[in-house]
């Protein structure tokens, strides 16, 4: 099969990680795989040498609507050329905007199957009423659709649900340490969080909760991994709260799970999510996890107080309380650590890749 993944960039992130892992898997089984990105940056994840990375080098911020329109026309022209020349069997987009764009580029007689996927919370898309109606109409014209969770699927028209499928993100072994530390050998007083430094991830909430938590647990340390637009604001918040060196912003770190796998606690304080890769990987590493019970993914991964803990969204006091309970209750922490590791089997990357491949094959063959 000749398959292309279309995304804005292959810099480090959850969707990019999935694209890289699927591409490598399918290349190894003999398929021709291309990754098309709008920007010109190299992949933040290792790619098999047989994966063809086509970089359009057309990303950028537009100063006005005219410049934005011109840039879109350039992207449309470049995509038309690349897709026509390569004669893909299927193109899988990981952004809805790109699925809509491809329908404008190929309005009639599309010779490839167009499959799209929702990677985030659809309720956070900033669309006007008419624009949303147009999106919903256009999306029902795709050939296939992959939802990350069952709950997300009900945010879309019934027609789309009928041709779509639900596939969770996978836990891919190449980005995880094979051998995990014994529970008693973990750095129990080190707490970590992983993800982009933006409002979605709720780091401002985490820092406030950590400030409360450290009133009774002053010797604990918080490690935040990721980069993003809110770096300066978070640095200012850290300075204002006077954490005295107990909070570190590490930036974006390759193989981050190898850095945090022996820590004592993982926190996801997000305001919303799709299916959070970082949470899944932390669970696979046996980290006792606390997650905000945000839409949509955490509740489908965590059974509260069995393999992790759920707290209300944007609730500083409850988050701080949960952190204190995990710190003080080693029996609970060890239980969560052991049970969380089951995700290595339930969401095994190889199994997830097979689910993607079977669905794509069915769409291409017309069975779906």
N, C-alpha and C positions, 0 to 999 in steps of 0.2 A: 504494500500500500504506500502511496505517496501522500504524505500528510504534512500540513503546515500549521504551526501555532502562531497566532498573531497577537502581539501585545505591545504596549508602549515602550517598554524597556526590559532589559534583563538584569538590571541592578538588583541588589539583594532585597528579597521580600517573599511573602508567602506564595503568591501566584507564580512568581519567577522560579521558586524552588520546585513547585509541582511541574511546571513546564520542563525544567531541566531534567528532572528525574524521569518523567514520562518519555522525553526525547531520547535519553540515553538507553532506557529499557527497550524502546521500539527499534532503535538502531541496532542493538545487539541481536535482535531477532530477525534482522535483515530488511527492515522497512527503510524507505527513503524519507528522512525527516528534515524539515526546514523550520527555523524559527525566524519570523519576520518581526523586527522591532522598528518603531518610528524613530527612535533616537539613534545615536552612533556609539553608545557606550558598550564596552565588552561585557560579557556575562559575569555576574557576581558568583556564579556557581560553575563547577567544572562540567564541561560538555565533552561528550565523546567526539573524537576527531572527525567522525563521519557525519555529525550533525552540521548542517549548513546554516550558518547564522547570517541572515540577510539584514543589514542595517541601512535603513532609508536615509538616516541623517537629516531628518526634517522636523525634529522636535524643537520646541522653543516657545517662549511667551510672546503673545501678540499684543502690541500696544493699543490696537483699536480693532473694531469689527471688520474693517476692510482688510487689514493685515491678517486677521484671523481667517477670513474667507479665502484669501490668497493662499495661505499656508495649507488650508484644508484641500484646496484644489490641487496643490502640489502633491500632497499625500495621496489623494485619490488617483492622480495620474501615475504615481510611482507604484502604488498597489496594483492598479490595472495591468501595468507592464509586467511586474513580477509574477502575478498569478497567471496571466495569460501565457507567459514564456515557460513556466514550470509545469503547467497542466496537472495541478494537484487533484487527487481524488477527493480530498476534504480539507477545509480550512476551519480550524477551531479557534475562535476568538475568546479571550478572557476579559474583554470589556464590552459592555452592551453597545456603547457608542460605535465601536468598530464594526459590530454586526450590522448595525443600521447603515453605517457608511458603505459597507460592501454591497448592500442591496441597492444603493444609489449608483454605485460603480457598475454593477452587473444587474440592471433592472429586468432583463429578459434573457431567457435561454441560458441560465447559469449552468456551466458544465462541471462544476464542483459542488459538493455538498457543504452547506454552511451550517456549522454547529456553534452555538454560543454557550456561555457559562456565566453565572453570577457569582462573583467572588467576595462580595461585601453585603452589607445590609441594604436591601433595595429601598427601604423607607427613608434612607438618608440621601438619596439622589435628589439633587436640586433641579427639579423640572417643573415648569408651569403646567397648568391643567391641560392645555392644548398640546404641549410638547409631550407630556406623559401619554396622552391618548395616541399620539402619533407613534411614540416608541412602542406601546403595547401592540398597535396595529402592525408595525413593521416586524416586531419580534415573532409574531405568529406566522410569519412567512419564512422563518428559518427552517432548516430541515431537521434540526435536532437541538436539544437544550439540556444542559447538565446543571442540576440544582445541587448545592452543597448540603442542604438539609431539607427534611420533609416540611418543616415549618416555613422555610423560605418559599417553597413551591406554591404555597397558597397566597402569596403576594402577587401572583401572575395570573393571566387569563386561563380559563379551563382548557382552551384549545392548545395552549402551550404545554400545560401539564400533561395532556394526553400523549404528546409526542416526546416528552422529556423523560428524564430519569434522575434519580437521586443517587449521587456518589459522594461520600465523604472524602476529605483529604486523607492522604496516606502518611504513614510513618515510614520513611525510607531509611534503610540501615546505613547507607553511606554517610549520612550526616549525624550519626549517633555513635557514641562509644559502645563497642561491643560488650565490654566487661564493665559492670557498674560497681561502685564501692559498696562495701557492707554498710548497713545503716549506721552502726556505731562509729564508723570511720568517716562519716560526712562532716563537713564544716558547718555544724548546726547553727552557728551564730552569723552565718552569711546568708542573706536574702537576695534573691535576684528577680529581675523583670527584663523582658526582651521584647523589642518592637520599636517601630518608628516613633520619633519624638513629635507627636502631633496630638491634637485635642482628643481624637478618638480613643487613644490608648490610656487616657486618664492618669497620666503621671502626676499631675497636680493633686489629684485625689490621693494617690499613693504616698506622696511626700507628706501631706497633712496627716494621713493615718500613721505613717512611720514616726512622725513627731510625737503623736500621742503614745504610740507603742513604746518608744524609747524612754518615756518617763519612768516606766517600770522595768525596761530592759535596755539599759544604757550601753551595754557592751556589744550590741548587735550592729551589723553593718549592712547597708543596702547597696547593691550593685545594679546599675541600669545600663543595658546594652542596646544601642541603636543610635541613629542620627535623624535629624529632621529640623523642620522650621522653628520648633519651639525650644531649641537648645538654649538660646540666650535667656528666655523667660524662665526656664527651669533652673538655670544657673543662678538667676536672680532670686528665685524662690528658695533655693538651697542656701544661699548666702543670708537671706532674711531670716530663715528658721535657725541659722547658726548650728548646723549639724556637727561642727567641730571635726570634720574629716570622716564622719561615719557614712557619708553618701558619696558614691563615685559614679560619674558619667563616663563610661568606657568608650562610647562611640560604637561604630559598626565593626564587629569583630568576626573574621572568618571562623567557621567551625565553632560557633558560640556555645553549642551544647557540650562540647568537650571542655569548655572553660567553666561551666556552671553545674555539670553533672553531679558533683560531690557536695553541692551546697545544701543548706538545710530547709529551704523554702522557696517556692516560686509564686509570684503574685501577678495576676492579670486584672488590672483595675479598669478595663475598657468600658466606655459608654455604649459601644455597639461593636459587633463583630459579624463575620460571616461564619467561617469555620477556622478558628485560630490555630495556625500551625505551631506557633511557639508554645501554646498550652499543651498541644498533643505531644510535642517533642519533650517537653519538661516531664509530662506524665510517663513517657517511655523511658526516661532517665531515672525514674523512681523518685522524683522530687515531690514532696508533699505540696500540693497546689491549692491555692485559694484563688477563686475567680469571681468577678462580678457576674451576676446572673443576667447578663445582657442578651438582647436578641443578636444572633440566633444560635450560635454554636455551642456555648459552654454547657447548657443543660442537656444537650444530646451526647455530651462526653462525660459529664460528671454526675454521679449519683451522690448526693450530698452526704458527707461524713462517712462514705464508704471508700471512694477512690479519689476524693478531693472535697473541698468545701466551697459552697456557693454563698455569696453575700449580696445584698441589694445593690443596685447600680448607684453610684455617686454617694454611697453611705460611708462616710469617713469613720464614724464610731464603730459600726459593725465590722468594717475591715480591720481596724486596729484591734478590736476584741478577738477576731478570728486569729490574727497573727499572734496575739498573746496566748491564746489557747493552744495553738500548735507549738509554740515555744515552751510552754509549761507542761504539756501533756505528751510525753515521748511515746507512750503507748498508742495514742491516736495518730501521731505523726508517722510512726512505723507502719501502722495499719494502712494509712493512705498511701505511703510509699510502695508497699508491696502490691496493693490492689491496683494502683495506677499503671503498673508495668504490664498489665494484661492488654493494654492498648497496642502493644507490639504485635499481638496476635490478631486482635479484633480489627485493627486498621493497618495490617501489614501492607507495606508499599507494593509488593509484588501482586498481592490480591487486588488492590485498588487499581493498579496499572492494567490488570487483566479486565477489570470491569469497564474501565475507560475504552480499552481496545475493542471489547465485544460490542459495546454500544456504538462506537464509531463505525465498526465493520457492518453492523446491522443497518445503520443509516446509509452508508455508501451502497450497500447491496439492495436497498429498498425494503428490507424486512421491517424496519421501524416505521 
